[in-house]
């Protein structure tokens, strides 16, 4: 499973990059199956670490997205409105979900190595 | 939890196994969308061995089943099958099932996996008044494979001992050799496509399954089975039918034969419902901006609650959200603008004609 070492992770399978970009992991998109709908938050919304900020839906399931850290939504990936499958195809790239303007880190984030251990335990 | 004769095959071939109706069943083998489209465009193979099978035999088998079901099996010819609801005296639905007439005095009932125990009790109880009827539950020894899609027949023909053109829609042949294995083969299915269902001894199922896979059939899980049946507007028990939903409300009036002379369980209540007029009706919805799921509330243009979603998904064929909903009769006309409450938001929806997908539509 692809778990880039330059990212940080939540136990809920989100990743966050140093520039505040947030998405879901390769493990998460594989478990979900075909992503067919992504509900995005409004730009400017204030989020707390651990807060549900959106939803990804596969054919079968509905899953909440949880914010990795406190911050303000600076951008959302509007491409996902018409191409939700980008989350499957390129979860760490074109399939990014939001960009946060982070305040301080409000949540314990995992390294790639620790996240790997989480997924193996799952 | 039980395994089907193919559970280990599914596990070894990337199947995502889930519990369904007491069995470990494959939800998908990687992509529900790809499996769905394989059935619409080519040929998909389903393990549906979790379904239940009962044999009903005896000189009173025909009148007994005419009493038990809303669509009388006695009018079937030997070698023919039908679909029927099975109702409570209240008109609510115990289950919906297929009936095969094996000979003059012998029938096969095929029931939903989740209802096997309940149905067995119900049918056994009802048969108490019919001393010349014997019942057998052969669910555990019977496997069921469904081969569905426009290429199903051309794929199956080279393995079959008969000309498949001799089996018409909702007919069957009781003993066809498929790759040397005897099967009951019917031209039936639950996908809205052409195709066949094969009933066979469980221990022979892996051989036939593998032969069909080797000839190019794509394995398809329960996830795509659900999206396929929903596009074709085929009801799923527990969603469009239940003990509190009558077949008339579910739009299955053509399978409730008031014309038959005898009484059947639920007849009085269903006749009353028909003469008084339905209060609610099952409709198709399309939505813009969200996927409706079972249990979500449906509202009218003024925001009043008028019904509930029974099934909803993203349609892989139409590439948009579709749903079935039970709504107040006044809101059921095609074109009626409604909305579905999704996570607190009102998402616009419209009543549309069903089925959502018709066989042969170019994708």
Interface residues (C-beta under 8 A of the other chain):
Chain A: X33 X34 X36 X37 X39 X55 X57 X58 X59 X60 X62
Chain B: X16 X27 X28 X30 X31 X32 X33 X34 X223 X226 X227 X290 X291 X293 X313 X314 X316 X321 X343
